[in-house]
């Protein structure tokens, strides 16, 4: 029975090690996903800003500005 208990204990340690490694990988991927999400957000804002800048007509002087 001692051999069975020892084997069960070794299996449990192996499973715990695998779960710890899996959690590390998940944390690493989550960090990479946050960084990628930030880049996409910045790129989207820059694209929207460029689109807005290109569609807005340049300001023209008004009659009041000419009178100055």
DRENDO-1510 file (C-alpha; in Angstrom, 1 decimal, always signed):
<recs>
REC; n; res; u; v; w
REC; 1; UNK; +0.0; +0.0; +0.0 .
REC; 2; UNK; +2.9; +2.3; +0.7 .
REC; 3; UNK; +4.0; +2.0; -3.0 .
REC; 4; UNK; +0.6; +3.1; -4.1 .
REC; 5; UNK; +0.6; +6.1; -1.8 .
REC; 6; UNK; +4.0; +7.0; -3.0 .
REC; 7; UNK; +3.0; +6.8; -6.6 .
REC; 8; UNK; -0.2; +8.9; -5.9 .
REC; 9; UNK; +2.0; +11.5; -4.2 .
REC; 10; UNK; +4.4; +11.6; -7.1 .
REC; 11; UNK; +1.5; +11.9; -9.5 .
REC; 12; UNK; +0.0; +14.7; -7.5 .
REC; 13; UNK; +3.3; +16.6; -7.5 .
REC; 14; UNK; +3.5; +16.2; -11.3 .
REC; 15; UNK; +0.0; +17.5; -11.8 .
REC; 16; UNK; +0.7; +20.5; -9.5 .
REC; 17; UNK; +3.9; +21.3; -11.4 .
REC; 18; UNK; +2.0; +21.1; -14.7 .
REC; 19; UNK; -0.7; +23.4; -13.4 .
REC; 20; UNK; +1.9; +25.8; -12.1 .
REC; 21; UNK; +3.6; +25.8; -15.5 .
REC; 22; UNK; +0.2; +26.2; -17.3 .
REC; 23; UNK; -0.6; +29.2; -15.0 .
REC; 24; UNK; +2.7; +30.8; -15.8 .
REC; 25; UNK; +2.1; +30.4; -19.6 .
REC; 26; UNK; -1.4; +31.9; -19.2 .
REC; 27; UNK; +0.0; +34.9; -17.3 .
REC; 28; UNK; +2.6; +35.4; -20.0 .
REC; 29; UNK; +0.1; +35.2; -22.8 .
REC; 30; UNK; -2.2; +37.6; -20.9 .
REC; 31; UNK; +0.6; +40.1; -20.7 .
REC; 32; UNK; +1.3; +39.8; -24.4 .
REC; 33; UNK; -2.4; +40.1; -25.1 .
REC; 34; UNK; -2.6; +43.3; -23.1 .
REC; 35; UNK; +0.4; +44.8; -24.9 .
REC; 36; UNK; -1.1; +43.8; -28.3 .
REC; 37; UNK; -4.4; +45.2; -27.3 .
REC; 38; UNK; -2.7; +48.5; -26.4 .
REC; 39; UNK; -1.0; +48.6; -29.8 .
REC; 40; UNK; -4.2; +48.0; -31.6 .
REC; 41; UNK; -5.9; +50.8; -29.6 .
REC; 42; UNK; -3.1; +53.3; -30.3 .
REC; 43; UNK; -3.1; +52.3; -34.0 .
REC; 44; UNK; -6.9; +52.7; -34.2 .
REC; 45; UNK; -6.8; +56.1; -32.6 .
REC; 46; UNK; -4.1; +57.2; -34.9 .
REC; 47; UNK; -6.0; +56.0; -37.9 .
REC; 48; UNK; -9.2; +57.7; -36.8 .
REC; 49; UNK; -7.3; +60.9; -36.2 .
REC; 50; UNK; -5.7; +60.7; -39.6 .
REC; 51; UNK; -9.1; +60.0; -41.2 .
REC; 52; UNK; -10.7; +62.9; -39.3 .
REC; 53; UNK; -7.8; +65.3; -40.3 .
REC; 54; UNK; -8.2; +64.4; -43.9 .
REC; 55; UNK; -12.0; +64.9; -44.0 .
REC; 56; UNK; -12.1; +68.2; -42.1 .
REC; 57; UNK; -11.8; +71.1; -44.5 .
REC; 58; UNK; -9.2; +73.7; -43.6 .
REC; 59; UNK; -10.5; +76.7; -41.8 .
REC; 60; UNK; -11.2; +79.7; -44.1 .
REC; 61; UNK; -10.9; +83.2; -42.9 .
REC; 62; UNK; -14.2; +84.9; -42.2 .
REC; 63; UNK; -15.3; +88.3; -43.1 .
REC; 64; UNK; -14.6; +89.5; -39.5 .
REC; 65; UNK; -11.1; +88.2; -39.7 .
REC; 66; UNK; -10.6; +90.2; -42.9 .
REC; 67; UNK; -11.8; +93.4; -41.3 .
REC; 68; UNK; -9.0; +93.2; -38.7 .
</recs>
